[in-house]
Amino acid sequence: MQKKKQQGEKTMFKFYIAFYTAKFIMFGIKLLKRLKIVKCKASFFPGKVALKIDKDFLTKVSKPKEIIAVTGTNGKTTVCNLLIGALESSGKKVLDNRLGANINSGVASAFIAGSTLTNKTKYDVAVLEVDERSSIKVYSYITPTYLVCTNLFRDSIKRNAHPEFIFNIINGALPKETKLILNADDLISSRLGNGNKAVYFAIDKLPTDKTESVNIINDMRVCPKCHTKLKYNYVRYHHIGNAYCPNCDFKSPEADFRVSNIDFENRKLTIEHNGEANSYNLISDSIFNIYNELAVISALTEIGLTEEQIKNAFEKEKIVESRYQEKIVDGIKIVSHLAKGQNPVACSCVCDYVKNEKGKKEVVLVLFDRYDAKETSESMVWLYDCDFEFLNDESIDRVVIGGPRSEDFYLRLLIAGVPREKLVFTKNTEKIADCLSLNKGTDIYILYDIYNGELADDIREHIEKRIAGGEANA
């Protein structure tokens, strides 16, 4: 008994060494930033140090009573931002890891920042974005009350290999006590959980849906149980849709939260749940973001917010400007849209979205991955999984490709059938905006990689200066 007591005291001593060291580092970083000596945020570094000192740190650090984890290939950040905004507007104090990172050290930093010096949490609920591959390093120490999984797609091949590989990582790490909120239209992520309680969300068949996937990749062509080719009732994009196996009982799960109507003109979304239909503000007409909004409404309902609280929250919610911006300058609409390089599904959906927007367009592509290139050599294999064929459309007058790998994109777009005369490429990113025609009545879409947000802003500002200088054509 005495030995166990001593071991317990030693364990807690190690924890408090880690805790106070991390607190001191966090204070130091904030002070240096305030004095403008450094520009970095508190980030994941304090958490990294804490975990280095005590590998079980996440088990012992104080946490809010409710924890909502959000994971998935696409949409994690948007879903987290919407959840945080809605919960805060309902009066809850929300802890998040937006200023850190979505790996275990970033989660640790969030809990450190959210605790008093006596290791007491200052928050009612935590909303944590969790990287899929970090699942085992997070869920082994933290049991989320709820886990929202947006989707699982093919992502960066160098890092994530294949969606089934990622599925197995998450599935093997899930605590049994966590309630899952899953996308019923995603035939991969909807299979998560080994006996976990789960609710599902889905969007009813849309007029634009098909019976066969038109995308280059579809990672759910065969039944995972008997390997028979699946039959789709409808396909939305890639493997997103509603399907069944003609040879066994495998099929898409029934949705608990279902979008029954999307009114794009009046920007309203109708969701049916438990036999009741409720209307919400539509915050984006992108199908990706409609799924994100649906996931958030499903989660908020499960948490216990009332319909009135959720509706009030969505009266003022919008997609953050780091993901989407729209501005009209002298009759020319300029849209900046995150497209996530190295992520063929996300990029395909954005290309499809641009194609289906009304009117004539010019498109700017700055999808090179500067961080991948910095570390080794940027992998370009994803280009041949991405549906750049969507940019081969009569409504698109010109595609301007910028950056150090512009010739790779140029070749891929030629293979996609985009006429050579519509293509312009330059390695000099300062000249990208000069390559646009700037015809009035022709919209401009800047599609950029997640690490090229500042470059997209620079391009937009350069375009605005050209228009202000009278360079736009009537």
Secondary structure, DSSP 8 states (H G I E B T S, - for coil): -HHHHHHHHHHHHHHHHHHHHHHHHHHHHHHHHHTTS----S-SHHHHHHHHH-TTHHHHS---SEEEEEE-SSSHHHHHHHHHHHHHHTT--EEE-TTS-SSHHHHHHHHHHTB-TTS-B--SEEEEE--GGGHHHHHTT---SEEEE-------HHHH--HHHHHHHHHHH--TT-EEEEETTBTTGGG--SS--EEEEEE---TT-BSS--SS--S--B-TTT--B-EEEEEEETTEEEEE-SSSS-B----SEEEEEEETTTTEEEEEETTEEEEEE---SSHHHHHHHHHHHHHHHHHT--HHHHHHHHTT----TTTEEEEEETTEEEEEEE--TT-HHHHHHHHHHHHHSSSEEEEEEE---HHHHHHS----GGGGTS-GGGG--TTEEEEEEESTTHHHHHHHHHHTT--GGGEEEES-GGGTGGG---BTTEEEEEEE-TT-HHHHHHHHHHHHHHHHTT--B-
